[in-house]
Each structure stands twice: as structure tokens, then as C-alpha cells.
Amino acid sequence: MSTDSPSVEAHTQVEVRSTLADASAAEWNALNADGNPFVRHEFLFALETTGCLGEASGWHPRYFFIHDEGELVAAVAAYVKTNSYGEFVFDWSWADAYQRHGEAYYPKLVVGIPFTPATGPRLLVREDRNFEPHAQLLTRALLQYAETEGFSSVHHLFVPEREQRLLTHTPGYPHLARIDCQYHWQNAAYASFDEFLGTCTSKRRKTLRRERRHVTDAGLTLQRRSGSSLSASEWADVHDFYTSTFDRKWGNPWLTLGFFERMGSHFGDATLIVFAYDPADPTPERPVACSVMFEGGDTLYGRYWGCRRDYHSLHFETCYYQGIEHCIERGLQRFEPGAQGEHKITRGFQPTLTRSAHAVFHPGFRDAIEEFLKEERPYVEQRCSGLTDLLPFRKDLQVP
């Protein structure tokens, strides 16, 4: 087959399956050239096999495979959704509008990573194949499947810019583009955390140092551990910290203990755990807090956090400063600590646009949502641009 062929349909077939067990880790991961951790087979299959998905959470997997002469050359992980929880691209108002007009917004089809607001490839194509025709074939298959099943829409969440551009130019059914704002740290080839601080204004430098000093003055110690090094009891602690955050706030902790244990045994090389210990605690051998991060390609992703009691600035140290130090030591280019949280900006995390694309089948609602997105976009762009004034960096330095 010629990989430059303008059409791939004559040479390939698309299959839809409800389990990733039908693809080996090696062939699936070969589609993920940049090493994004959340589209790796190990991560997605762990969600599927450890009770994180299904009726309770409202995430039902559908995997689209393109094979060419028996080889997996392209794929996409999609989910039939019966709610909008765990997506972080908020469309509750769209669902409410459907309901008010007697229409069903659910189920819908979501192309994204459950419970994970991190940008990464969604239309996966092996590097030795032409990206655009295979991605277009996947897109058409998603649309056809959703329409055939009677779903209201297809949503691609946290997609790279090139995928959003392709989706918004889909022949016959262009998707609607949406943007939002997150806060990402960029590594300017810093040799140390102190060198990073040197790019900050005197006032902000003092603040960041004071926050770190609060942790050391409290006698706390920090350990960065690979997920593969944790014991069963330590993974139980990690899961307890994860669930405690939801107990204090809102939402449901859909990730199970089995999921975290599987991360250690199947995904430990890409999992970073930061533990905090208090020697004055009644059980000093047990951590009093932890954060969970994932590493892939040139990026570190912060995901989960929890603590047993409050310590001044421990959240900043465990979730941000330890991650920055890890990036500097490992030569990673970016640190994405998760969704929301404008307090991250004054600690060096730069406002960064995130992208999604939406295919809405009902003509009337499509027009209404398109108008909403046109009005929303300049507000988001202005807000994201304006927040850069809060960055801590010195004006006489060029930082990424």
C-alpha cells in the first residue's frame, strides 16, 4: 500500500470494539509517537479493567481500530457518555438546553481520556503512515457510529492544535472549535530551582522561598518515588489521599485502589509519587500527604493530591515545586499541573490555551452552540492573555 494515497478506505477497514484487550500494548503504543502517558495502552486498559468505567461513572469505552493487512495503523479511544462528569470541558448548559426543549443530549460520544484534563493526541496514527487521511477516516467513522446509534454529538477533548484544525475542516461535517485556558510551566533549560527563581522578581522570589521554608521549618521531609518502587501499603495510602480530596470537596473518586496498584505494576516507569513525611506524626513512617504525577515524552503531568491534615504551603511544595525540580533534573520541557487554579500563575505557570472540537447533529442546537462559542472565544482569549500580567518573571528577561 502507498502511504501517500489520498484515500485509505480501499486498503483498510475500521472496527469498533468495547475493549482494548483486542490490541496488544506494543501495537497500540506504536501509534503514540510522543509518548503521551494517558493514551498509552497501560493507562487506558487499567481504567477499563479496574472498575473505573461503566454504569456508575457513565464512561463506556469504544475503541476504533484501523488495520492494514492485519497491522494496527491507526486508532482512537472513545467513550459513550451518559453524563458530563470527569470531562473538564463543561457542556452542562448545552445538556440543560436540550432537556428544556424535550431533546436528549445523552448519550453522546466523547473522544478524550476519562477524568484527565490534559492535552494529547486523540486521533492516533502510526508514524510511518500518512496522518491526515487516516485521521479523516477515523473522524468519519466516529461520526457515522454516533449518528447510527442515535447519539446527540461527538466531542474531542483536549486535542492538539493540528487535530482541532483537521476536525474543524472535516469535509461535510466541520466540528465547532472551542478553547479554554490552563497554566503550564515551561523549562528554559534551568540548571537548578534557584536559577528558575532568579528569573522571578525579588518580591515573588521571596514569596516562593518563604513557601518552601514553611515546609522545611515544619520538619517535613519530601521523597520523590517511581511508581514501581511502592509497596502495596504505600499504594493504599496513595488511594486514601486521592479519595480524601473528594471527601473534602465534591465529586466522586472513580479511580479504584486496583487502578493505582496496576499503575505501579504496569506503568511504574511513567508514574511519579511525591510523599511528605512528618517525624512528629504519631505514625512517622507513614506519609502525611502525597501527589501523583505522570511523565511522558518531554512533559510532566500533575494529577492527584491529598493530605491527612493541613500544613502551611505543603500543597504548593508537593504539587508544584517538587514537580518543577523534577523537570529541571530530568530535562523535561513542560509541567502541566492540571485544570484551573489561577494561583499557579504567580508561581511561574503560564496561561496556555487548550482546545476541543464538537460535532452537534441537531441543526438548531448546532447553530445555537456555534453562536455561543463565537461569543465565548474572544472572552477566553482576552482572559488568557491578560492573566500573563500575573506571572512572576522579571520584565528584563525573556522567558518561554
N, C-alpha and C positions, 0 to 999 in steps of 0.2 A: 504493500500500500504506500502511496505517496503522501507524506505528512503535510505537504503543501496543497493538497486537494482542496478546492473551495467548498466541497461538500463531503461530509464524513458519513452520511446516512447509508450510502451504498456499501460501505465497508464495515459497518459496526452495528451493534444492537444495544438498546438501553433496557436494563432490567431494574425493577423496583422490588426491594426486599425489606423485610421488617427487622432484620438482624444483621449485625456486622460480622457474625460468625462465618458468613459466607465468603469473607475476604480474609486472607492472611495478613498479619501485621506487616510483613515485609512488602507485599504488593500494594497495600493501602498507603503505607508511609512513603513509598516511592513517588506518590503523587504530591507530596508535601515538601517541595524543594527547600523552602526557607526554614523548615524545622519548627514551625509554629506548634507549641505543645498541645493546644486544645483541639487540633484536628488530627493529632496522632491517634492511631488505632487504639493504643493502650488507654488513652484518656476516654475516648468515646465508648469503647467497649466496656470499660469499668462502670460508666454511668448506666449502661444497659443491663449489666449482669449483677449489680449490687443493690437493686431495689430503689434507684433514684428516679426512674422514669415509670410511666404508666398512668393508671386512672387517678391516683391520688395527686400527683403533681401536674397532670394534664399534658405531659410530653410523651408522644407516641412516635418512635423512630420509623423513618422511611429512608432507605439508602438507595440512591440511583447510581447504577453501575454502567459504564460503557466498556465493553470488551471488544478487542480487535484480534481475531484469530486466537481466542482463548486468553489473551493477556488483558489485564485491567489497565486501561489507559486514561480513564477519567472517571470522576465520581463526585457525588455531593451528599452530605449528610443533611437530611431534612426531617422535620417533625410535624406531625399533625397535632395542632394545639386546640384545646378546649377551653383555654383561658389565656390571659396575657401575663401570668406570673413568670418571673425568672428571665425576662427578656431584656429589660433595661432600655428599650426603645418604646416609649409609652404611647399606647394607642387606645387607652381606656375610653377616651371621649369618642373615638370612632365607633367602638362597640356600643356605647350608650346611644349614639345617634341611630345606629341600626335598630336597636331594640325599640326606641321611641317610634320608629316608623314600621314596626312589625316585621322587620327583616332579621335574619340570623347572621351574625358576624362570625360565630363559631359553629363548626370547626374552620380553622384556617391552616395554611401550610407555612411553616417557618423554616428558613434556611439560616441556622445560627447554632451556637453552642449553648446548651442548657445552663442557665444560672451563671453565665460568663460574659460580662460586658467588655470583651477585648477584641480589637480589630485583628483580622487574619483572613487568609484565603478561604473561600467557601466553594467556589467552582474549581475543583481540583483536577488538574491536567498534568500528566507526566511531562517532564521537561523535554523529552525528545519528540513530543507531538506539538502540532500547531495549536496554540491556546485558543484562539478566537472561535474557530469552527466547532471545536469540542465543547467550549463553554456555551456557545449558542445552542448546540444540540441539547445540553443539559437543561438550559433555561426553557427551551420549548417543551421538553419532557416534563419539567416541573409544572408548567402552565397547563399542559394537556391533562396531567394527572389530577391537578386541583379542580379543573373545570369538570372533568368526568366524574369526580367524586362529589361534586356539588359544594365545594368549599367556597368561601367568600373571596379569598385573596391569597396571594403569595408574598412573603416578606423576607428579604435578605438583610440580615442584621450585622452591623459592624464589619462592613466589607471594605476592602482596599479601594482606592480611587479608581483603578482601572476596571474593577468589576462593576462599580456603580455606573461608570461611563458606558460599559457594554450593556448593562441592563436597561439603562435609560434610552438606549438606541436599539432595543430589541425589535427586529422587523415585525410589524403587525401588532405588537403589543408593548410599547415602551413603558417601562416602570416609572413610577414617580420617585424623584430623589428627595432624600431628607438628610439633614445634618444636625449634629449636636456637638457638645464641647466636653472634652475630658482634659486631664492635666498630666503631662508626661515629662519626665526628667531626661535631659539629653547629656551625654557624656562628651565633653570637649577634650578628650584624651587626658583627663586629670591623672596625675601621678599619685594623689592621695586625697583624702577627705579635706585636709587642711588647704590643699590647692584649690579645691572647689569652693571652700569658704572664702578664699582670697578673691574670688570674683564677685563676692557679695559686698554690699555697702557695710560700713562699720556698724551701723545700728542693727542690721539683720544678722551680721556675723556674730555679734554679741548675743543676740536672741537665740540663735541656733546652738551656740556653745553652751548657753545657760540651760537650754532644754536638755542637752546631753548630760550636763553636770547634775541636773536634778536626779537623773537615773543613777549615776555613779555615787553621788552623795547619799543616796538611799541604801547603798550597799548592794545593789542589784548587779548581777553578772549576766552577760548575754552569750549565747552559743549559737552559731550557725551550723546546721547539720544537714547532710544529704538525707533525703527520704529513705534511702536504702539502709541507713545506719540505725534507724529507730527500732526499738523493741515493741512488742505487742502492747505493753502497758503504756509506752510513750504515745503510740498511735491512739490509744483510748483517751489519753489526756488531750491530744490534738482535737479529737472529735468532741470531747466535752467542752473545750474552749469554743469551738465552732458553734455548737448548739447554744451555749450560754449567751452569745451575742444576739441571737434571735430571741431568746427568752427576755432579754432586757429591752429589745426594740420591738420589731414587728416582723411578720412574715413567718415562713416555715423553713426549718432546716432540712432540706430534702436530701442532702448528701449523707449517706449512711456511714456507720463505722466500717462496714465492709468496703466501701469506696476508698476510704483513707488507707485501710490496710492494703488494698490492691495497689494503690499508688506506691506504697513502699516496696512491694514485691515486683511490680511490673513497670514502674515509672519513676523509680527512685533516683535515677540519674538526672531527671528533669525537675525534681521536687526539692525545694529548699525550705527547711523549717528553722525558724528563729525562736529559741526558747529563752525566757527570762527566769532567773532563779533569785530567791530571796533567802539568804542564810538565816535570817531572823524568823522565817516562817516555821510553824510547828512541824512541817514536813519539808525541810530544806532540800531534800533530794528530788522533790517534785517541782516542776515549773509552776510559776505563778501566772504566766502569760505566754502566748505564742502567736506567731504569724506564719502563714503558709503562702509560699510563692512558687512560681513555676518558671523555668528557664527554657528558652528555645531560640535557636538562631542567635541573633545579636541582642535579644531583648529579655528583660526580667519582668515578670507579671506578678504584682501583688494581688492576693485573692481573699484570704480569710484571716480573721484576728479574733482573739478572745483573751480574757483575763479573769482571775479569781477575785481580785479586789483592785481598787483604784490606786495607782501610783502616778505622781506628777510626771507628765511628759512621756510616760512609758509607751503610749501608743505611737507617738512620733518616732521614738527611738526604734521600736520593734518593727514598725510597718514602713518607715521611710528611710531613716538614716542608716540602718543596717543594710537595707536594700541598695542604697547609693554606694556604700562601702563595698558591697559585693560586686556591683557593676564595675567599679573602679579597679578592683583587684582582678576581676575576670576579663576586663576589656570589653564589657558589653556596652552597646551604644545607647540603649534606651531602657528606661524603667517606667512601666505603666502600672500605677498602684491601684487601679480600679476606677469605678464610676464616681462622679460627684465629688464634693468636698473642696470648696474654694480656698480653704485654709492651706491646701497643698501649694498654692501659687507662691506664697511668701516663703516657702521652703525650697523653692527652686524648680517647681514643676510647672511647665509652660502650657498655657491654654492651647489645645490642639483639636482640630475638627475631627469628628467621627462621622461615618456615613452609613446610610441604609437605603434600600430601594424597595418599592412596594407596587405590586400589581393588584389592582382592585377591579373586580369583574363587573359589579353593578355600575352602569353608566352614570346614573345620578350621583351616587356616592363617590365615584371616582372624580367627577367634576368638583364636588364639594371639597374632597380631601386635597385635590390639586390646588384649589384656591387657598385652602388653609396653609398648605406647605409654602406657597408663594409668599404669603404674609409672614410666616414664621421664619423663613430663611434669612432675610436681612436683619431681623432682631437677633438671631443666633450669631450671625457673622459679626455684628457690631458688638455684642456682648463678649464674644470670644476674643476679638481684637482689643477691646477696651480693658479686659482683665490683665493684659500684659503689663499695664502700669503698676500692678501689684507685685511684679517679680522683684526679687531681692538684689538683682545684679547691678553692679556699678555701671553708670552711663558711659564711662570712658572705655569700656571693654566690649568687644564683640563676643557674644556667647551664642551657641547654636539655638 
